[in-house]
Amino acid sequence: MKTGIFYGPEGGSTEKVAKLIAKEFGEDKVDLILVKNSNAKELEKYDKIIFGISTIGKETWDAHHPNNDWDVFFPNISNIDYSNKTIALFGLGDSVSYSAYFVDALGKLGRKLLEKNAKIVGQVSTDNYTYEHSEAEIDGKFIGLPIDEDFEDHMTEERVEAWVKEIRPFFE
Ligand SMILES: Cc1cc2nc3c(=O)[nH]c(=O)nc-3n(C[C@H](O)[C@H](O)[C@H](O)COP(=O)(O)O)c2cc1C
């Protein structure tokens, strides 16, 4: 059974990293799915899921923006039975300009999944990141893989490689 990489938005850094993760896993082992083209039914089909999300500011979460892919898709997360699923998450952010909100959307998604008792793998140590605050930090670790393409793009490949190596056994 393939792993479903559900991500958004299209055409930016989140997509770049989704494709990098797919390459690292082996493209034949994953399906890349844009959340904007997807729904709960499609999510149900996969036992192994990787979610990819970018943070574009707290205000976009608090207001309703119908043109934000994840904003539209997010309610689906609550309507899924996670008992047979394994989940990993990655999130794009900017640890310099948004140091006090670093990858907050990753945290919002992670917390919702934990509420649903989802089995989440691929937590990441905060050691190699510099930021003031992050909603994605849960029990001393990031709930998924943070990627900063704005200021630390030179670290992306290494971070993705190490992460995929760690989660791979759960996705086979
Ligand atoms: C309007 C705006 C708000 C942002 N807010 C945050 C934020 O709160 N936290 C953060 O870590 N990054 C923030 N970022 C940085 C983006 O998450 C980052 O540039 C990311 O790589 C964008 O991914 P994308 O190209 O897939 O949309 C913001 C970027 C923009 C343009």
Ligand as a Chemical Component Dictionary entry (heavy atoms), coordinates in Angstrom:
data_LIG
# 
_chem_comp.id                   LIG 
_chem_comp.type                 NON-POLYMER 
_chem_comp.pdbx_formal_charge   0 
_chem_comp.three_letter_code    LIG 
# 
loop_
_chem_comp_atom.comp_id 
_chem_comp_atom.atom_id 
_chem_comp_atom.alt_atom_id 
_chem_comp_atom.type_symbol 
_chem_comp_atom.charge 
_chem_comp_atom.model_Cartn_x 
_chem_comp_atom.model_Cartn_y 
_chem_comp_atom.model_Cartn_z 
_chem_comp_atom.pdbx_ordinal 
LIG C1  C1  C 0 1.878 36.472 4.688  1  
LIG C2  C2  C 0 2.837 35.459 5.222  2  
LIG C3  C3  C 0 2.732 35.059 6.545  3  
LIG C4  C4  C 0 3.629 34.103 7.078  4  
LIG N1  N1  N 0 3.493 33.726 8.393  5  
LIG C5  C5  C 0 4.347 32.797 8.894  6  
LIG C6  C6  C 0 4.228 32.390 10.252 7  
LIG O1  O1  O 0 3.363 32.834 11.009 8  
LIG N2  N2  N 0 5.106 31.443 10.703 9  
LIG C7  C7  C 0 6.107 30.918 9.912  10 
LIG O2  O2  O 0 6.862 30.077 10.371 11 
LIG N3  N3  N 0 6.225 31.292 8.613  12 
LIG C8  C8  C 0 5.386 32.213 8.087  13 
LIG N4  N4  N 0 5.507 32.589 6.780  14 
LIG C9  C9  C 0 6.581 32.002 5.939  15 
LIG C10 C10 C 0 6.089 30.857 5.071  16 
LIG O3  O3  O 0 5.548 29.805 5.844  17 
LIG C11 C11 C 0 7.233 30.308 4.229  18 
LIG O4  O4  O 0 7.686 31.291 3.352  19 
LIG C12 C12 C 0 6.886 29.029 3.486  20 
LIG O5  O5  O 0 8.058 28.498 2.902  21 
LIG C13 C13 C 0 5.839 29.250 2.404  22 
LIG O6  O6  O 0 5.519 28.014 1.819  23 
LIG P1  P1  P 0 4.704 27.943 0.443  24 
LIG O7  O7  O 0 5.588 28.571 -0.601 25 
LIG O8  O8  O 0 4.445 26.511 0.178  26 
LIG O9  O9  O 0 3.451 28.719 0.683  27 
LIG C14 C14 C 0 4.643 33.542 6.247  28 
LIG C15 C15 C 0 4.725 33.944 4.911  29 
LIG C16 C16 C 0 3.862 34.887 4.395  30 
LIG C17 C17 C 0 3.998 35.304 2.959  31 
# 
loop_
_chem_comp_bond.comp_id 
_chem_comp_bond.atom_id_1 
_chem_comp_bond.atom_id_2 
_chem_comp_bond.value_order 
_chem_comp_bond.pdbx_ordinal 
LIG C1  C2  SING 1  
LIG C2  C3  SING 2  
LIG C2  C16 DOUB 3  
LIG C3  C4  DOUB 4  
LIG C4  N1  SING 5  
LIG C4  C14 SING 6  
LIG N1  C5  DOUB 7  
LIG C5  C6  SING 8  
LIG C5  C8  SING 9  
LIG C6  O1  DOUB 10 
LIG C6  N2  SING 11 
LIG N2  C7  SING 12 
LIG C7  O2  DOUB 13 
LIG C7  N3  SING 14 
LIG N3  C8  DOUB 15 
LIG C8  N4  SING 16 
LIG N4  C9  SING 17 
LIG N4  C14 SING 18 
LIG C9  C10 SING 19 
LIG C10 O3  SING 20 
LIG C10 C11 SING 21 
LIG C11 O4  SING 22 
LIG C11 C12 SING 23 
LIG C12 O5  SING 24 
LIG C12 C13 SING 25 
LIG C13 O6  SING 26 
LIG O6  P1  SING 27 
LIG P1  O7  DOUB 28 
LIG P1  O8  SING 29 
LIG P1  O9  SING 30 
LIG C14 C15 DOUB 31 
LIG C15 C16 SING 32 
LIG C16 C17 SING 33 
# 
